[in-house]
């Protein structure tokens, strides 16, 4: 068996090298379509892509609120590139060694959050010394923010186009779902998008 491509996205850092080692060992069998050298090169590039760390072994991340004078995402058009996501709430989950000494002050900055919710209520942190998998330390950020606006707007736009061309509508109407139900759903989703766009106000 020869593996052509494996897309793990952001999951790669949590899964570890073992997954790729197991996957690529299969591709070295006599029936494989790629040479061993090609598979080893691909394996190395995947490890570099998914598992690269800074020299000090940590993750290079910083919390950066918008600079004063720059518009927040809620004040910008959906067609422009967004530079900052206003959040309703953030949850940081820390697991493993030294979790109680982690510096999380930047997450409490009011500039990160919508104005109608105090940062003390918008930010939470969960800590446990129990490690995740084989990792000595791990951190995860769960965020309810404007990040969903652009993907959701794209999905709704495609759905509108399909609805306008009557694509698959008959499959729903024969089970009692009317066109008005679709219109109500579109209205609701567009209200959600508008509400998230206006979080910065």
Buried (B, 14 or more C-beta within 10 A) or exposed (E): EBBEEBEBEEEBBBEBBEBBEEBBEEBBEEEBEBEEEEBBEBBEEBBEEBEEEEEEEEEEEEBEBBEEEEEBBBEBEEEEEBEBBBBBBBBBBBBBEEBEEEEBEEBBEEBBBBEEBEBEEBBEBEEEEEBBEEBEBBBEEEBBBBBBBBEBBEEBEEBBEEBEEEEEBEEEBEEEEEEEEBEEBBEEBBEBBEEBBBBBE
